[in-house]
Amino acid sequence: MLKKQTLMGAFAFMIMGFTAVATPMAYAQTTNAAPVHENFFQGLVQFISQKFGLNQDQVKAAVTDYSNQQKATMQQNMQNREKSRLDALVKSGKITADQEQAIITEMAALQAKYNPANMKNLTPAQRKQQMQDRQSDLKTWATQQGIDLSILMPPMGAGMGKGRGGGFRGGWKPSASPSATP
């Protein structure tokens, strides 16, 4: 029994690692990404349950639990990093403690309004529009609060700029129209 639980944990870990690599490739190959993603997990759960003689529902539950734990941990880590970044801005005098709290509150509101989990059901054009809407909302809010946009959304960092893959290609651009560079 303990051996099966250990195997399930090890396989859940491997599944999540493989998924981090395989899922973006699957999404990139189709415009209707949800079925590919769901079929991948369904097939993987079935394979593991058959290969090791485990109950398929238990394997699925273990993978789902692990995935949810990882998402929660990643979200908490991102919030901690952002809080540290904002604390440093307060310490350096670039923003006030009240502005820091207002930023945290607004970011949480935008996260709820533009929930990334809902984006998987959108077309690429709808996702692009939603990101532009979020950017516009943030720009409007920051202007009303008198907060410099470069403090609120700094460039994405080294390696994420134009021609280096991923990210917002060259950092966040507060202009109304997105960059058309590939």
C-alpha positions in Angstrom: 0.0 0.0 0.0 2.8 2.4 0.9 4.6 1.5 -2.2 1.6 2.3 -4.3 1.2 5.7 -2.6 4.9 6.5 -3.1 4.6 5.5 -6.8 1.5 7.6 -7.2 3.3 10.6 -5.7 6.3 10.1 -7.9 4.2 9.7 -11.0 2.2 12.8 -10.1 5.5 14.7 -9.9 6.7 13.4 -13.2 3.3 14.1 -14.8 3.5 17.7 -13.7 7.0 18.1 -15.0 6.1 16.6 -18.3 3.0 18.7 -18.5 5.0 21.9 -18.0 6.8 21.0 -21.3 4.1 19.2 -23.2 1.1 21.4 -22.6 2.5 24.5 -24.2 3.4 22.5 -27.3 -0.1 21.0 -27.5 -1.6 24.5 -27.1 0.6 25.9 -29.8 -0.5 23.2 -32.3 -4.2 23.9 -32.1 -6.6 26.7 -31.7 -9.0 24.7 -29.6 -6.6 23.8 -26.8 -9.0 22.5 -24.1 -9.7 19.1 -25.8 -6.0 18.4 -26.4 -5.2 19.2 -22.8 -8.1 17.1 -21.4 -7.3 14.2 -23.7 -3.7 14.2 -22.7 -4.5 13.9 -19.0 -7.2 11.4 -19.6 -4.9 9.2 -21.5 -2.1 9.6 -19.1 -4.3 8.8 -16.1 -5.6 5.7 -17.9 -2.0 4.6 -18.8 -0.7 5.0 -15.3 -3.7 3.2 -13.7 -3.3 0.2 -16.1 0.5 0.1 -16.0 0.6 -0.1 -12.2 -2.8 -1.7 -11.5 -4.1 1.4 -9.7 -7.7 2.6 -9.5 -8.1 5.2 -12.3 -10.3 7.5 -10.2 -7.6 7.5 -7.5 -4.9 8.3 -10.0 -7.0 11.1 -11.4 -7.7 12.5 -8.0 -4.0 12.4 -7.1 -3.0 14.2 -10.3 -5.7 16.8 -9.7 -4.7 17.3 -6.1 -1.1 17.7 -7.0 -1.9 20.1 -9.8 -4.0 22.2 -7.5 -1.3 22.3 -4.8 1.3 23.4 -7.4 -0.9 26.1 -8.7 -1.6 27.4 -5.2 2.1 27.3 -4.3 3.1 29.2 -7.5 0.4 31.8 -6.9 1.6 32.3 -3.3 5.2 32.6 -4.5 4.3 35.2 -7.1 2.4 37.2 -4.5 5.3 37.0 -2.1 7.7 38.3 -4.7 5.4 41.1 -5.7 5.0 42.1 -2.0 8.8 42.1 -1.6 9.2 44.3 -4.7 6.6 46.7 -3.5 8.1 46.8 0.0 11.4 47.7 -1.6 9.7 50.5 -3.5 8.2 51.9 -0.3 11.6 51.6 1.5 13.3 53.6 -1.4 10.6 56.2 -1.3 9.3 55.6 -4.8 5.8 54.8 -3.5 4.0 55.3 -0.2 2.7 52.5 2.0 -0.9 53.6 1.1 0.0 53.3 -2.6 1.5 49.9 -2.0 -1.7 48.7 -0.4 -3.8 50.2 -3.2 -1.7 48.5 -5.8 -2.1 45.1 -4.0 -5.8 45.6 -3.8 -6.2 46.7 -7.4 -4.0 43.8 -8.7 -6.2 41.3 -6.8 -9.3 42.9 -8.3 -7.9 42.7 -11.8 -6.9 39.1 -11.2 -10.5 38.3 -10.2 -11.9 40.2 -13.2 -9.5 38.7 -15.7 -9.1 35.2 -14.3 -6.5 33.3 -16.3 -8.4 30.1 -15.8 -11.2 31.4 -17.9 -8.8 32.3 -20.8 -8.4 28.7 -21.9 -12.0 28.8 -23.2 -11.3 31.9 -25.4 -10.1 32.2 -28.9 -6.6 33.7 -29.4 -8.2 36.9 -30.6 -10.4 37.0 -27.4 -7.4 36.3 -25.2 -5.5 39.1 -26.9 -8.4 41.5 -26.4 -8.8 40.5 -22.7 -5.1 41.2 -22.1 -5.5 44.6 -23.8 -8.5 45.4 -21.7 -6.7 44.4 -18.5 -3.7 46.6 -19.6 -6.1 49.5 -20.3 -7.9 49.1 -17.0 -4.6 49.1 -15.1 -3.3 52.1 -17.0 -6.5 54.1 -16.2 -6.4 53.1 -12.6 -2.7 54.0 -12.2 -3.3 57.4 -13.9 -6.2 58.1 -11.5 -4.0 57.2 -8.5 -1.0 59.2 -9.7 1.2 56.0 -9.8 3.9 55.8 -12.4 3.3 52.9 -14.7 7.0 51.9 -14.9 6.8 51.2 -11.1 3.6 49.3 -11.4 4.6 47.1 -14.4 8.4 47.1 -14.9 9.9 45.6 -18.0 9.9 41.8 -18.0 13.6 41.5 -17.4 16.6 40.1 -19.2 16.1 37.4 -21.7 12.4 38.2 -22.2 12.8 41.0 -24.6 12.3 41.2 -28.3 13.6 38.2 -30.2 14.4 36.2 -27.1 11.2 34.2 -26.8 8.2 34.3 -24.5 6.8 37.1 -22.4 5.5 40.4 -23.6 8.2 40.9 -26.3 10.2 43.8 -25.1 8.4 44.3 -21.8 5.1 45.9 -21.0 4.1 48.7 -23.3 1.5 51.1 -21.9 0.5 52.2 -25.4 -3.0 51.7 -26.7 -1.9 49.5 -29.6 0.3 46.4 -29.0 3.6 45.9 -30.8 3.2 44.1 -34.1 6.8 42.7 -34.0 7.0 38.9 -34.2 
